[in-house]
Amino acid sequence: MNHSVLPVFFAGMILLLVLAIVPVNAESSTITSISPPVGYTSKSTTVTITGMNFNTSSVEVKLMMDDETNITSTVSSHTNNSIVCRFTISSSKELGAWDLVVINEDESEVVKRGGFTIRNPMTLTSIVPR
């Protein structure tokens, strides 16, 4: 046997072992869009989340922010690539960007950091011209 081939052989064997031992999770969920990406305090907002590989049996959707109580949604429909849910946002919730989290039935999570913004409701202050 040619000894210069041995390092290549062993490198190939190590690569095969690594590929066989380290599983690749091809089924990871992803979020591609959130519509609308904004909700208002003291209001309910219906949100459509699109993505890939959501669990078709059961999903849960939450808004999360550090040092704040999570806002849990009511999911009205979901498929492998779409979730429709409704958030009721109380007036006491912190304004700003919240993480939107989809939790699949197997407890795997996909997070869209800062994916949903909570604002105060808009108010009309004047109309010009009168």
GUMARKE-308006 format. One record per atom (N, C-alpha, C): residue number from 1; residue in one letter; chain; atom name; x, y, z. Coordinates in steps of 0.02 Angstrom, whole numbers, plus 50000, padded with zeros to 5 digits. Layout:
REM residues N
+-----+---------+--------+-------+-------+-------+-------+
| num | residuo | cadena | atomo |     X |     Y |     Z |
+-----+---------+--------+-------+-------+-------+-------+
| NUM |       A |      A |    CA |     X |     Y |     Z |
...
+-----+---------+--------+-------+-------+-------+-------+
***
This chain:
REM residues 130
+-----+---------+--------+-------+-------+-------+-------+
| num | residuo | cadena | atomo |     X |     Y |     Z |
+-----+---------+--------+-------+-------+-------+-------+
|   1 |       M |      A |     N | 50042 | 49941 | 50000 |
|   1 |       M |      A |    CA | 50000 | 50000 | 50000 |
|   1 |       M |      A |     C | 50044 | 50062 | 50000 |
|   2 |       N |      A |     N | 50027 | 50111 | 49961 |
|   2 |       N |      A |    CA | 50064 | 50173 | 49956 |
|   2 |       N |      A |     C | 50050 | 50215 | 50018 |
|   3 |       H |      A |     N | 50101 | 50233 | 50056 |
|   3 |       H |      A |    CA | 50093 | 50270 | 50119 |
|   3 |       H |      A |     C | 50068 | 50341 | 50110 |
|   4 |       S |      A |     N | 50076 | 50371 | 50051 |
|   4 |       S |      A |    CA | 50051 | 50439 | 50040 |
|   4 |       S |      A |     C | 49975 | 50440 | 50033 |
|   5 |       V |      A |     N | 49944 | 50384 | 50024 |
|   5 |       V |      A |    CA | 49871 | 50379 | 50019 |
|   5 |       V |      A |     C | 49839 | 50374 | 50088 |
|   6 |       L |      A |     N | 49876 | 50351 | 50137 |
|   6 |       L |      A |    CA | 49848 | 50340 | 50204 |
|   6 |       L |      A |     C | 49819 | 50404 | 50235 |
|   7 |       P |      A |     N | 49852 | 50461 | 50232 |
|   7 |       P |      A |    CA | 49821 | 50521 | 50262 |
|   7 |       P |      A |     C | 49754 | 50540 | 50229 |
|   8 |       V |      A |     N | 49750 | 50533 | 50165 |
|   8 |       V |      A |    CA | 49687 | 50548 | 50129 |
|   8 |       V |      A |     C | 49633 | 50498 | 50150 |
|   9 |       F |      A |     N | 49652 | 50434 | 50155 |
|   9 |       F |      A |    CA | 49605 | 50382 | 50176 |
|   9 |       F |      A |     C | 49577 | 50397 | 50246 |
|  10 |       F |      A |     N | 49623 | 50413 | 50293 |
|  10 |       F |      A |    CA | 49601 | 50427 | 50362 |
|  10 |       F |      A |     C | 49559 | 50491 | 50366 |
|  11 |       A |      A |     N | 49577 | 50541 | 50328 |
|  11 |       A |      A |    CA | 49537 | 50603 | 50326 |
|  11 |       A |      A |     C | 49466 | 50588 | 50301 |
|  12 |       G |      A |     N | 49461 | 50547 | 50250 |
|  12 |       G |      A |    CA | 49396 | 50528 | 50223 |
|  12 |       G |      A |     C | 49355 | 50489 | 50274 |
|  13 |       M |      A |     N | 49387 | 50444 | 50310 |
|  13 |       M |      A |    CA | 49352 | 50404 | 50361 |
|  13 |       M |      A |     C | 49327 | 50450 | 50418 |
|  14 |       I |      A |     N | 49368 | 50497 | 50438 |
|  14 |       I |      A |    CA | 49347 | 50544 | 50491 |
|  14 |       I |      A |     C | 49288 | 50585 | 50468 |
|  15 |       L |      A |     N | 49290 | 50609 | 50407 |
|  15 |       L |      A |    CA | 49234 | 50648 | 50379 |
|  15 |       L |      A |     C | 49170 | 50606 | 50379 |
|  16 |       L |      A |     N | 49174 | 50544 | 50358 |
|  16 |       L |      A |    CA | 49115 | 50500 | 50358 |
|  16 |       L |      A |     C | 49088 | 50491 | 50429 |
|  17 |       L |      A |     N | 49131 | 50481 | 50477 |
|  17 |       L |      A |    CA | 49109 | 50473 | 50547 |
|  17 |       L |      A |     C | 49075 | 50536 | 50572 |
|  18 |       V |      A |     N | 49103 | 50594 | 50558 |
|  18 |       V |      A |    CA | 49073 | 50657 | 50580 |
|  18 |       V |      A |     C | 49004 | 50666 | 50549 |
|  19 |       L |      A |     N | 48998 | 50653 | 50485 |
|  19 |       L |      A |    CA | 48933 | 50660 | 50452 |
|  19 |       L |      A |     C | 48882 | 50610 | 50478 |
|  20 |       A |      A |     N | 48905 | 50551 | 50497 |
|  20 |       A |      A |    CA | 48860 | 50500 | 50523 |
|  20 |       A |      A |     C | 48838 | 50515 | 50594 |
|  21 |       I |      A |     N | 48880 | 50548 | 50633 |
|  21 |       I |      A |    CA | 48865 | 50560 | 50703 |
|  21 |       I |      A |     C | 48828 | 50626 | 50714 |
|  22 |       V |      A |     N | 48844 | 50678 | 50677 |
|  22 |       V |      A |    CA | 48814 | 50744 | 50687 |
|  22 |       V |      A |     C | 48753 | 50750 | 50643 |
|  23 |       P |      A |     N | 48692 | 50746 | 50672 |
|  23 |       P |      A |    CA | 48633 | 50751 | 50630 |
|  23 |       P |      A |     C | 48622 | 50823 | 50607 |
|  24 |       V |      A |     N | 48598 | 50830 | 50547 |
|  24 |       V |      A |    CA | 48581 | 50895 | 50520 |
|  24 |       V |      A |     C | 48506 | 50901 | 50522 |
|  25 |       N |      A |     N | 48481 | 50952 | 50557 |
|  25 |       N |      A |    CA | 48410 | 50962 | 50564 |
|  25 |       N |      A |     C | 48384 | 51001 | 50504 |
|  26 |       A |      A |     N | 48363 | 50965 | 50453 |
|  26 |       A |      A |    CA | 48339 | 50997 | 50392 |
|  26 |       A |      A |     C | 48268 | 51023 | 50400 |
|  27 |       E |      A |     N | 48236 | 51005 | 50455 |
|  27 |       E |      A |    CA | 48166 | 51023 | 50465 |
|  27 |       E |      A |     C | 48157 | 51081 | 50513 |
|  28 |       S |      A |     N | 48208 | 51121 | 50524 |
|  28 |       S |      A |    CA | 48202 | 51178 | 50570 |
|  28 |       S |      A |     C | 48151 | 51227 | 50543 |
|  29 |       S |      A |     N | 48112 | 51254 | 50589 |
|  29 |       S |      A |    CA | 48062 | 51305 | 50571 |
|  29 |       S |      A |     C | 48097 | 51371 | 50558 |
|  30 |       T |      A |     N | 48068 | 51410 | 50513 |
|  30 |       T |      A |    CA | 48093 | 51478 | 50500 |
|  30 |       T |      A |     C | 48034 | 51525 | 50493 |
|  31 |       I |      A |     N | 48045 | 51587 | 50512 |
|  31 |       I |      A |    CA | 47995 | 51641 | 50503 |
|  31 |       I |      A |     C | 48022 | 51686 | 50448 |
|  32 |       T |      A |     N | 47981 | 51696 | 50396 |
|  32 |       T |      A |    CA | 48003 | 51740 | 50341 |
|  32 |       T |      A |     C | 47968 | 51807 | 50343 |
|  33 |       S |      A |     N | 47906 | 51811 | 50369 |
|  33 |       S |      A |    CA | 47873 | 51876 | 50373 |
|  33 |       S |      A |     C | 47819 | 51875 | 50427 |
|  34 |       I |      A |     N | 47804 | 51934 | 50452 |
|  34 |       I |      A |    CA | 47752 | 51945 | 50503 |
|  34 |       I |      A |     C | 47710 | 52004 | 50478 |
|  35 |       S |      A |     N | 47644 | 51993 | 50471 |
|  35 |       S |      A |    CA | 47601 | 52046 | 50444 |
|  35 |       S |      A |     C | 47537 | 52051 | 50484 |
|  36 |       P |      A |     N | 47521 | 52109 | 50512 |
|  36 |       P |      A |    CA | 47563 | 52168 | 50516 |
|  36 |       P |      A |     C | 47617 | 52158 | 50570 |
|  37 |       P |      A |     N | 47672 | 52194 | 50564 |
|  37 |       P |      A |    CA | 47725 | 52188 | 50614 |
|  37 |       P |      A |     C | 47716 | 52235 | 50673 |
|  38 |       V |      A |     N | 47658 | 52268 | 50678 |
|  38 |       V |      A |    CA | 47646 | 52318 | 50730 |
|  38 |       V |      A |     C | 47577 | 52306 | 50761 |
|  39 |       G |      A |     N | 47573 | 52316 | 50827 |
|  39 |       G |      A |    CA | 47510 | 52314 | 50863 |
|  39 |       G |      A |     C | 47507 | 52372 | 50911 |
|  40 |       Y |      A |     N | 47447 | 52386 | 50936 |
|  40 |       Y |      A |    CA | 47437 | 52445 | 50979 |
|  40 |       Y |      A |     C | 47410 | 52425 | 51047 |
|  41 |       T |      A |     N | 47431 | 52461 | 51098 |
|  41 |       T |      A |    CA | 47407 | 52447 | 51165 |
|  41 |       T |      A |     C | 47331 | 52457 | 51167 |
|  42 |       S |      A |     N | 47299 | 52419 | 51211 |
|  42 |       S |      A |    CA | 47226 | 52420 | 51221 |
|  42 |       S |      A |     C | 47188 | 52396 | 51160 |
|  43 |       K |      A |     N | 47221 | 52359 | 51116 |
|  43 |       K |      A |    CA | 47189 | 52333 | 51055 |
|  43 |       K |      A |     C | 47207 | 52260 | 51046 |
|  44 |       S |      A |     N | 47167 | 52226 | 51004 |
|  44 |       S |      A |    CA | 47184 | 52159 | 50980 |
|  44 |       S |      A |     C | 47207 | 52164 | 50909 |
|  45 |       T |      A |     N | 47256 | 52124 | 50891 |
|  45 |       T |      A |    CA | 47285 | 52125 | 50824 |
|  45 |       T |      A |     C | 47289 | 52054 | 50798 |
|  46 |       T |      A |     N | 47262 | 52042 | 50738 |
|  46 |       T |      A |    CA | 47269 | 51978 | 50705 |
|  46 |       T |      A |     C | 47331 | 51980 | 50662 |
|  47 |       V |      A |     N | 47374 | 51931 | 50671 |
|  47 |       V |      A |    CA | 47439 | 51929 | 50638 |
|  47 |       V |      A |     C | 47445 | 51865 | 50596 |
|  48 |       T |      A |     N | 47473 | 51873 | 50537 |
|  48 |       T |      A |    CA | 47489 | 51815 | 50494 |
|  48 |       T |      A |     C | 47565 | 51807 | 50492 |
|  49 |       I |      A |     N | 47588 | 51748 | 50511 |
|  49 |       I |      A |    CA | 47659 | 51732 | 50512 |
|  49 |       I |      A |     C | 47671 | 51682 | 50456 |
|  50 |       T |      A |     N | 47716 | 51699 | 50411 |
|  50 |       T |      A |    CA | 47734 | 51651 | 50359 |
|  50 |       T |      A |     C | 47805 | 51627 | 50370 |
|  51 |       G |      A |     N | 47817 | 51567 | 50348 |
|  51 |       G |      A |    CA | 47882 | 51536 | 50356 |
|  51 |       G |      A |     C | 47882 | 51466 | 50329 |
|  52 |       M |      A |     N | 47923 | 51424 | 50359 |
|  52 |       M |      A |    CA | 47929 | 51355 | 50336 |
|  52 |       M |      A |     C | 47935 | 51308 | 50396 |
|  53 |       N |      A |     N | 47908 | 51248 | 50385 |
|  53 |       N |      A |    CA | 47915 | 51192 | 50432 |
|  53 |       N |      A |     C | 47884 | 51204 | 50501 |
|  54 |       F |      A |     N | 47828 | 51240 | 50503 |
|  54 |       F |      A |    CA | 47791 | 51244 | 50566 |
|  54 |       F |      A |     C | 47757 | 51177 | 50578 |
|  55 |       N |      A |     N | 47747 | 51160 | 50640 |
|  55 |       N |      A |    CA | 47713 | 51097 | 50656 |
|  55 |       N |      A |     C | 47640 | 51102 | 50635 |
|  56 |       T |      A |     N | 47615 | 51051 | 50601 |
|  56 |       T |      A |    CA | 47546 | 51054 | 50577 |
|  56 |       T |      A |     C | 47496 | 51028 | 50629 |
|  57 |       S |      A |     N | 47520 | 50998 | 50683 |
|  57 |       S |      A |    CA | 47475 | 50973 | 50735 |
|  57 |       S |      A |     C | 47458 | 51027 | 50786 |
|  58 |       S |      A |     N | 47510 | 51062 | 50810 |
|  58 |       S |      A |    CA | 47498 | 51111 | 50863 |
|  58 |       S |      A |     C | 47556 | 51161 | 50865 |
|  59 |       V |      A |     N | 47538 | 51225 | 50869 |
|  59 |       V |      A |    CA | 47588 | 51278 | 50878 |
|  59 |       V |      A |     C | 47563 | 51327 | 50929 |
|  60 |       E |      A |     N | 47610 | 51362 | 50959 |
|  60 |       E |      A |    CA | 47594 | 51415 | 51007 |
|  60 |       E |      A |     C | 47635 | 51476 | 50985 |
|  61 |       V |      A |     N | 47607 | 51535 | 50991 |
|  61 |       V |      A |    CA | 47642 | 51596 | 50972 |
|  61 |       V |      A |     C | 47640 | 51645 | 51030 |
|  62 |       K |      A |     N | 47699 | 51673 | 51045 |
|  62 |       K |      A |    CA | 47704 | 51720 | 51100 |
|  62 |       K |      A |     C | 47745 | 51781 | 51079 |
|  63 |       L |      A |     N | 47733 | 51836 | 51113 |
|  63 |       L |      A |    CA | 47776 | 51895 | 51109 |
|  63 |       L |      A |     C | 47816 | 51896 | 51174 |
|  64 |       M |      A |     N | 47881 | 51906 | 51169 |
|  64 |       M |      A |    CA | 47924 | 51906 | 51228 |
|  64 |       M |      A |     C | 47971 | 51966 | 51227 |
|  65 |       M |      A |     N | 47982 | 51993 | 51287 |
|  65 |       M |      A |    CA | 48029 | 52048 | 51297 |
|  65 |       M |      A |     C | 48060 | 52039 | 51367 |
|  66 |       D |      A |     N | 48124 | 52052 | 51372 |
|  66 |       D |      A |    CA | 48157 | 52046 | 51437 |
|  66 |       D |      A |     C | 48121 | 52087 | 51490 |
|  67 |       D |      A |     N | 48114 | 52059 | 51549 |
|  67 |       D |      A |    CA | 48083 | 52091 | 51608 |
|  67 |       D |      A |     C | 48009 | 52107 | 51598 |
|  68 |       E |      A |     N | 47976 | 52076 | 51549 |
|  68 |       E |      A |    CA | 47905 | 52085 | 51538 |
|  68 |       E |      A |     C | 47870 | 52017 | 51538 |
|  69 |       T |      A |     N | 47806 | 52017 | 51556 |
|  69 |       T |      A |    CA | 47766 | 51957 | 51552 |
|  69 |       T |      A |     C | 47750 | 51942 | 51479 |
|  70 |       N |      A |     N | 47757 | 51879 | 51459 |
|  70 |       N |      A |    CA | 47743 | 51860 | 51390 |
|  70 |       N |      A |     C | 47671 | 51876 | 51371 |
|  71 |       I |      A |     N | 47661 | 51889 | 51307 |
|  71 |       I |      A |    CA | 47594 | 51898 | 51280 |
|  71 |       I |      A |     C | 47580 | 51837 | 51237 |
|  72 |       T |      A |     N | 47531 | 51796 | 51258 |
|  72 |       T |      A |    CA | 47514 | 51735 | 51222 |
|  72 |       T |      A |     C | 47457 | 51749 | 51174 |
|  73 |       S |      A |     N | 47462 | 51719 | 51116 |
|  73 |       S |      A |    CA | 47410 | 51730 | 51065 |
|  73 |       S |      A |     C | 47359 | 51674 | 51066 |
|  74 |       T |      A |     N | 47305 | 51686 | 51030 |
|  74 |       T |      A |    CA | 47256 | 51634 | 51014 |
|  74 |       T |      A |     C | 47266 | 51617 | 50941 |
|  75 |       V |      A |     N | 47286 | 51555 | 50927 |
|  75 |       V |      A |    CA | 47299 | 51533 | 50858 |
|  75 |       V |      A |     C | 47232 | 51512 | 50828 |
|  76 |       S |      A |     N | 47214 | 51542 | 50771 |
|  76 |       S |      A |    CA | 47151 | 51524 | 50738 |
|  76 |       S |      A |     C | 47161 | 51474 | 50681 |
|  77 |       S |      A |     N | 47219 | 51475 | 50649 |
|  77 |       S |      A |    CA | 47233 | 51425 | 50597 |
|  77 |       S |      A |     C | 47309 | 51421 | 50587 |
|  78 |       H |      A |     N | 47330 | 51363 | 50564 |
|  78 |       H |      A |    CA | 47401 | 51354 | 50549 |
|  78 |       H |      A |     C | 47412 | 51297 | 50500 |
|  79 |       T |      A |     N | 47463 | 51306 | 50459 |
|  79 |       T |      A |    CA | 47485 | 51255 | 50412 |
|  79 |       T |      A |     C | 47561 | 51249 | 50419 |
|  80 |       N |      A |     N | 47590 | 51210 | 50376 |
|  80 |       N |      A |    CA | 47663 | 51202 | 50375 |
|  80 |       N |      A |     C | 47700 | 51268 | 50363 |
|  81 |       N |      A |     N | 47667 | 51315 | 50328 |
|  81 |       N |      A |    CA | 47702 | 51377 | 50311 |
|  81 |       N |      A |     C | 47664 | 51441 | 50328 |
|  82 |       S |      A |     N | 47612 | 51436 | 50369 |
|  82 |       S |      A |    CA | 47574 | 51496 | 50387 |
|  82 |       S |      A |     C | 47538 | 51486 | 50454 |
|  83 |       I |      A |     N | 47539 | 51539 | 50494 |
|  83 |       I |      A |    CA | 47503 | 51539 | 50558 |
|  83 |       I |      A |     C | 47464 | 51604 | 50562 |
|  84 |       V |      A |     N | 47400 | 51599 | 50580 |
|  84 |       V |      A |    CA | 47359 | 51658 | 50593 |
|  84 |       V |      A |     C | 47341 | 51657 | 50667 |
|  85 |       C |      A |     N | 47357 | 51712 | 50702 |
|  85 |       C |      A |    CA | 47344 | 51715 | 50774 |
|  85 |       C |      A |     C | 47323 | 51786 | 50793 |
|  86 |       R |      A |     N | 47297 | 51791 | 50854 |
|  86 |       R |      A |    CA | 47273 | 51856 | 50878 |
|  86 |       R |      A |     C | 47304 | 51870 | 50946 |
|  87 |       F |      A |     N | 47333 | 51931 | 50951 |
|  87 |       F |      A |    CA | 47362 | 51954 | 51014 |
|  87 |       F |      A |     C | 47316 | 52008 | 51043 |
|  88 |       T |      A |     N | 47301 | 52003 | 51107 |
|  88 |       T |      A |    CA | 47267 | 52056 | 51143 |
|  88 |       T |      A |     C | 47319 | 52091 | 51186 |
|  89 |       I |      A |     N | 47331 | 52155 | 51171 |
|  89 |       I |      A |    CA | 47385 | 52192 | 51203 |
|  89 |       I |      A |     C | 47356 | 52241 | 51253 |
|  90 |       S |      A |     N | 47371 | 52231 | 51316 |
|  90 |       S |      A |    CA | 47344 | 52275 | 51368 |
|  90 |       S |      A |     C | 47380 | 52342 | 51367 |
|  91 |       S |      A |     N | 47348 | 52391 | 51397 |
|  91 |       S |      A |    CA | 47376 | 52459 | 51399 |
|  91 |       S |      A |     C | 47440 | 52463 | 51440 |
|  92 |       S |      A |     N | 47452 | 52414 | 51483 |
|  92 |       S |      A |    CA | 47511 | 52416 | 51527 |
|  92 |       S |      A |     C | 47573 | 52386 | 51495 |
|  93 |       K |      A |     N | 47568 | 52360 | 51435 |
|  93 |       K |      A |    CA | 47626 | 52327 | 51404 |
|  93 |       K |      A |     C | 47678 | 52378 | 51381 |
|  94 |       E |      A |     N | 47740 | 52358 | 51387 |
|  94 |       E |      A |    CA | 47797 | 52400 | 51367 |
|  94 |       E |      A |     C | 47796 | 52413 | 51292 |
|  95 |       L |      A |     N | 47808 | 52475 | 51274 |
|  95 |       L |      A |    CA | 47811 | 52494 | 51204 |
|  95 |       L |      A |     C | 47879 | 52472 | 51176 |
|  96 |       G |      A |     N | 47881 | 52459 | 51110 |
|  96 |       G |      A |    CA | 47945 | 52443 | 51078 |
|  96 |       G |      A |     C | 47944 | 52376 | 51043 |
|  97 |       A |      A |     N | 48003 | 52354 | 51025 |
|  97 |       A |      A |    CA | 48011 | 52293 | 50987 |
|  97 |       A |      A |     C | 48010 | 52232 | 51033 |
|  98 |       W |      A |     N | 47967 | 52184 | 51016 |
|  98 |       W |      A |    CA | 47960 | 52121 | 51053 |
|  98 |       W |      A |     C | 47983 | 52064 | 51007 |
|  99 |       D |      A |     N | 48009 | 52011 | 51037 |
|  99 |       D |      A |    CA | 48026 | 51951 | 50999 |
|  99 |       D |      A |     C | 47962 | 51911 | 50988 |
| 100 |       L |      A |     N | 47952 | 51887 | 50926 |
| 100 |       L |      A |    CA | 47896 | 51844 | 50911 |
| 100 |       L |      A |     C | 47923 | 51773 | 50911 |
| 101 |       V |      A |     N | 47891 | 51729 | 50950 |
| 101 |       V |      A |    CA | 47916 | 51661 | 50960 |
| 101 |       V |      A |     C | 47861 | 51611 | 50940 |
| 102 |       V |      A |     N | 47878 | 51565 | 50894 |
| 102 |       V |      A |    CA | 47834 | 51510 | 50876 |
| 102 |       V |      A |     C | 47860 | 51448 | 50910 |
| 103 |       I |      A |     N | 47817 | 51415 | 50949 |
| 103 |       I |      A |    CA | 47836 | 51354 | 50985 |
| 103 |       I |      A |     C | 47798 | 51296 | 50953 |
| 104 |       N |      A |     N | 47835 | 51249 | 50925 |
| 104 |       N |      A |    CA | 47805 | 51190 | 50895 |
| 104 |       N |      A |     C | 47786 | 51139 | 50948 |
| 105 |       E |      A |     N | 47746 | 51091 | 50928 |
| 105 |       E |      A |    CA | 47723 | 51039 | 50974 |
| 105 |       E |      A |     C | 47780 | 51002 | 51009 |
| 106 |       D |      A |     N | 47837 | 50994 | 50974 |
| 106 |       D |      A |    CA | 47895 | 50959 | 51003 |
| 106 |       D |      A |     C | 47938 | 51004 | 51047 |
| 107 |       E |      A |     N | 47912 | 51065 | 51063 |
| 107 |       E |      A |    CA | 47945 | 51115 | 51105 |
| 107 |       E |      A |     C | 48002 | 51151 | 51070 |
| 108 |       S |      A |     N | 48014 | 51136 | 51006 |
| 108 |       S |      A |    CA | 48065 | 51175 | 50970 |
| 108 |       S |      A |     C | 48037 | 51245 | 50957 |
| 109 |       E |      A |     N | 48081 | 51294 | 50959 |
| 109 |       E |      A |    CA | 48060 | 51364 | 50952 |
| 109 |       E |      A |     C | 48096 | 51396 | 50893 |
| 110 |       V |      A |     N | 48061 | 51443 | 50862 |
| 110 |       V |      A |    CA | 48093 | 51486 | 50813 |
| 110 |       V |      A |     C | 48077 | 51557 | 50835 |
| 111 |       V |      A |     N | 48127 | 51600 | 50836 |
| 111 |       V |      A |    CA | 48120 | 51668 | 50863 |
| 111 |       V |      A |     C | 48137 | 51719 | 50808 |
| 112 |       K |      A |     N | 48093 | 51767 | 50800 |
| 112 |       K |      A |    CA | 48107 | 51825 | 50758 |
| 112 |       K |      A |     C | 48121 | 51883 | 50806 |
| 113 |       R |      A |     N | 48185 | 51897 | 50817 |
| 113 |       R |      A |    CA | 48206 | 51949 | 50865 |
| 113 |       R |      A |     C | 48181 | 52017 | 50842 |
| 114 |       G |      A |     N | 48146 | 52052 | 50888 |
| 114 |       G |      A |    CA | 48119 | 52118 | 50872 |
| 114 |       G |      A |     C | 48069 | 52117 | 50815 |
| 115 |       G |      A |     N | 48037 | 52059 | 50805 |
| 115 |       G |      A |    CA | 47992 | 52050 | 50747 |
| 115 |       G |      A |     C | 47925 | 52083 | 50752 |
| 116 |       F |      A |     N | 47906 | 52106 | 50812 |
| 116 |       F |      A |    CA | 47840 | 52137 | 50821 |
| 116 |       F |      A |     C | 47848 | 52198 | 50866 |
| 117 |       T |      A |     N | 47818 | 52254 | 50846 |
| 117 |       T |      A |    CA | 47825 | 52316 | 50883 |
| 117 |       T |      A |     C | 47758 | 52336 | 50914 |
| 118 |       I |      A |     N | 47759 | 52354 | 50978 |
| 118 |       I |      A |    CA | 47700 | 52379 | 51012 |
| 118 |       I |      A |     C | 47706 | 52454 | 51018 |
| 119 |       R |      A |     N | 47652 | 52488 | 50998 |
| 119 |       R |      A |    CA | 47649 | 52562 | 51001 |
| 119 |       R |      A |     C | 47586 | 52583 | 51036 |
| 120 |       N |      A |     N | 47586 | 52647 | 51057 |
| 120 |       N |      A |    CA | 47524 | 52676 | 51082 |
| 120 |       N |      A |     C | 47478 | 52687 | 51022 |
| 121 |       P |      A |     N | 47412 | 52686 | 51034 |
| 121 |       P |      A |    CA | 47365 | 52698 | 50978 |
| 121 |       P |      A |     C | 47376 | 52768 | 50950 |
| 122 |       M |      A |     N | 47363 | 52774 | 50885 |
| 122 |       M |      A |    CA | 47368 | 52840 | 50853 |
| 122 |       M |      A |     C | 47308 | 52882 | 50873 |
| 123 |       T |      A |     N | 47318 | 52946 | 50880 |
| 123 |       T |      A |    CA | 47263 | 52992 | 50894 |
| 123 |       T |      A |     C | 47264 | 53049 | 50844 |
| 124 |       L |      A |     N | 47206 | 53069 | 50822 |
| 124 |       L |      A |    CA | 47199 | 53125 | 50776 |
| 124 |       L |      A |     C | 47199 | 53189 | 50817 |
| 125 |       T |      A |     N | 47245 | 53234 | 50801 |
| 125 |       T |      A |    CA | 47250 | 53296 | 50840 |
| 125 |       T |      A |     C | 47224 | 53357 | 50802 |
| 126 |       S |      A |     N | 47225 | 53354 | 50736 |
| 126 |       S |      A |    CA | 47198 | 53412 | 50699 |
| 126 |       S |      A |     C | 47187 | 53391 | 50626 |
| 127 |       I |      A |     N | 47145 | 53430 | 50592 |
| 127 |       I |      A |    CA | 47132 | 53422 | 50521 |
| 127 |       I |      A |     C | 47143 | 53490 | 50488 |
| 128 |       V |      A |     N | 47185 | 53491 | 50438 |
| 128 |       V |      A |    CA | 47200 | 53554 | 50403 |
| 128 |       V |      A |     C | 47190 | 53542 | 50329 |
| 129 |       P |      A |     N | 47158 | 53582 | 50290 |
| 129 |       P |      A |    CA | 47122 | 53642 | 50309 |
| 129 |       P |      A |     C | 47055 | 53624 | 50341 |
| 130 |       R |      A |     N | 47026 | 53672 | 50373 |
| 130 |       R |      A |    CA | 46962 | 53662 | 50407 |
| 130 |       R |      A |     C | 46904 | 53671 | 50362 |
+-----+---------+--------+-------+-------+-------+-------+
***
